Amino acid sequence: MVNSLDQFISLKEFEPAARTVLPHPVYEYIAGGAGDEITLRENESAFDRIRLWPRVLRNVRTVDPGVSLFGVRFRSPIILAPVAYQKMMHPLGELASVRGAGRAGVPFVVSTNTTTLFEDLAAAATQPLWFQLYFQRERAETKALIQRVEAAGCQGVCVTVDTPVLGTRVRQFRAGFQLPFEMDTPHNQRGGGARGNSDLDRHTPIEWSDIEWLRSVVHSKLWLKGVLHPEDAEQAIRLGVDGIMVSNHGARNLDTTVATIDVLPSICRQVSGRVPVIVDGGIRRGADIVKALARGAAAVMIGRPYVYALAVDGEDGVARSVELLERDFRYAMALVGHASVETLDRTLEWPGENEDA
Ligand SMILES: Cc1cc2nc3c(=O)[nH]c(=O)nc-3n(C[C@H](O)[C@H](O)[C@H](O)COP(=O)(O)O)c2cc1C
């Protein structure tokens, strides 16, 4: 609990504050990436390298940061990414996050490794709730899980496709991060790999045929989370997926993979508006969201920043972190001369046409 959240002016400031309140292994679990953390740094520095090229004297008296997804208007392009084990970050865990998301007016994606029942989160949610899916051992279990969350009001299933095994998360392993035995992951009996340091293979590897099957089981919107290649995006669309999430899992799986903002244009070019594309990884300021939307994303997700805020001050922290980012985004839009997200495009980048894949 902090005295006043007013002391936080930018999203990045929650990290050092969280570090002082979190047990060391939990902080390392959140902050760390895979291997030498080259991609972890790159996710942010790739945003830093993009220079904005603003226009002036346009009417930006009223800036609307809202976006539309499947015809539904959202107040901002910000979504809270699925993050596991949130009761390790705050006693109320995911419940505090979903309440904070509600106050800030943004959707919340519940991890399969949630430490709170989906139904309890649905009861507290005032904004759309999505579910991030890790396949269970048997298809029947996976189907039952989907039916359960959809019955509770889940509006979208994001199947994570970038984690056939966990990455070599050096800092997390070194710090001895483990899920305490009294802490349950009620929707994943396998504990998601945090029940022991050396156990790297608790995930169920999946293939395209599983996505085909999943399409027949998911009745809400189906997103593929963890796409980095245009051909994979194409295959997903062929199988009837509703949306693509460009993600490298917050650089937690395979080190030296490409930064998500760098690969986004090639995927958006391939997708060419057939389905919405969401990007995550390294988004820390309003200008990053401007860049992501200018490169074709329909929305963005943040992971680490909001769970640092959760650790610092629970529901209030989460709400404050999103509000700060949304405000920074509105300012950035005004400062580049755009009143609406629909007009953001790559003429905002210096030089106008960057070289990218
Ligand atoms: C502590 C932590 C736990 C995560 N747990 C999950 C998870 O259970 N499922 C999943 O698909 N992604 C998970 N992710 C990845 C996030 O959903 C997201 O892709 C990533 O955090 C975005 O990058 P950012 O942290 O730089 O914003 C996790 C990320 C972190 C930091």
The ligand as a Gaussian input file, in Angstrom:
#p B3LYP/6-31G(d) Opt

LIG

0 1
 C        4.899000     -12.669000     -15.089000
 C        4.315000     -12.974000     -16.429000
 C        3.443000     -14.060000     -16.573000
 C        2.882000     -14.329000     -17.825000
 N        1.975000     -15.354000     -17.934000
 C        1.417000     -15.616000     -19.144000
 C        0.452000     -16.646000     -19.289000
 O        0.060000     -17.302000     -18.333000
 N       -0.034000     -16.886000     -20.538000
 C        0.347000     -16.154000     -21.635000
 O       -0.121000     -16.411000     -22.744000
 N        1.234000     -15.146000     -21.513000
 C        1.771000     -14.860000     -20.310000
 N        2.666000     -13.831000     -20.200000
 C        2.979000     -12.991000     -21.382000
 C        2.041000     -11.793000     -21.452000
 O        0.733000     -12.200000     -21.752000
 C        2.469000     -10.783000     -22.534000
 O        2.586000     -11.449000     -23.772000
 C        3.780000     -10.055000     -22.217000
 O        3.928000      -9.846000     -20.829000
 C        3.820000      -8.716000     -22.933000
 O        5.061000      -8.093000     -22.764000
 P        5.342000      -6.948000     -21.657000
 O        5.439000      -7.636000     -20.343000
 O        6.645000      -6.384000     -22.122000
 O        4.226000      -5.941000     -21.706000
 C        3.217000     -13.533000     -18.947000
 C        4.072000     -12.447000     -18.786000
 C        4.612000     -12.155000     -17.539000
 C        5.506000     -10.946000     -17.394000

